[in-house]
């Protein structure tokens, strides 16, 4: 009996540790999914797409509408929502952002104005409250090392891993991907080789917006579709991209794990609603200590003063 009493705290400690390890990993992959589209757009075109969160939540509402209003199969609703979001991203660049490209403040104002128009438009149209939800792809839960995890979270994790691998293949082994990588590395040299910068930016906005839509369709079944979520996703995407280094995909993935585990520890030992505070604090700390982020190419503070 004494041995059982002694082992119980150790068992509980291990269970809590595994819970943090597993859910921290899933949360980190979710953050990477939210941010990778934003990072891709900035890396290729140097455009800070502040409409990223609005496009994310738009994909959720579009999926819901295709499911509940038009009665489409779930898979078709997801595919169409991603395509609609990608198409809108391309149109945003072609008709709006191309006019202000090269003017950083105007780029931020224009893209954020688009975000406000989309999000507040949904609010004005009556998309309020917690009534808009997406069903999980697969019902049920499983147990991993004694921790209960629902299948939808495993789908999120699997989607994130496959997406990173697919993007690596695309950017390293396709002609289009290599042209985007060339623009990201040295735009002037790429222009001399005949690569169209505006065409690359359109493709980047379409891909980045589509990735935001894909992230929404796999993550939103874990909660509700609300306008506020669009603002939260923008903050998370900014935090991951700034900490990792603007334009650095590898840095964004590492930053997602740093912020993701910090958020889970905050939830476990403090309060759940401090997750956004963690993201904002990460942005402020990095901008003060290392403005270029973990793998960024921007000049450090001492180089600018």
Steps between C-alpha positions, in 0.01 A plus 500: 500500500783742584666432164173577319468830689859590412456415133175693457656853502763383251228354275299823517812704426578285195138521382500881529835514321374284214183710481708818463734331252224370273264797513792742482613331180151513348460866600839580348410334171170692500693828538733398218197430279353841583827683429661320208286677240584841646869412506493371142341820367750722680794280404419514128354847452601689819133584546365487859156356429296629793189352338633153586275448805195627312565255216539222758161566658342559160595145402319376810181691421513396133541135599207533741286660229581231244413233755183646652358726228592312181515151650832404340705204624755593765802430280357713218424787738859493629654492151278781372564713810877469454468586129276801572745627761797452268319677218410792725865529609609525137232765429604701806850532362401554137251780568614657830842412639677535165412871514684555829780244469832642612336741747515306832258713699248506217529123461416449867211749493353358179518135608366579849215702346412194291503289817267741678265507200481118493469440874264785581304413187436154644402658832262740323349210304405329826781246543513548877504284806604139543246339268730449202702182531654243270471129577822303554628301205503185715308453824653339806817497707800280554759462775868582450730415793206525738378833360160521330520681164214547255552400138449854367810620687697214352374607156625853574842364594517273197389778266767733635779246457389403148458865400853596607639203307288585193614863507863392521452274196318778314765766564798271433385269223256691278573774251237732646618437855861568405398830338323604822806399699720706267281809552511445877881472504593782260224686317734707281694197379173315436370793294819492291431133429154586367287407800194726523483647851130590483407154369698346786320727748158398362594133533637559852180680611289223351708227668520684831125566503428140401722378783309724741177347370634146536612572855154633583316195365702259717534713815156664527316168565673512840305815594256761375514724194499857631617835366729538802689190391615686188670764712656235727641307203661817365669559838622138516628509141683827567651365822627182333639689200665775704658260750617264226619783277282660235523301179671198658288185471734293718505776761121513500474128571750523788324809637164319481634231733649754741179701521277192485659330800512829692127540444426146617710552814312824563167317466617213723639710784325836468195607294381400149416853382867604529588324172467824303708678764777245447498572124508878548773473764707287260475771234609775741789301647639404160468853362698633799762224531541374142297701245590267212357195680662158526583460129405837356714707264403845622769720652556484871444803721870574547547507122236769460614749766 
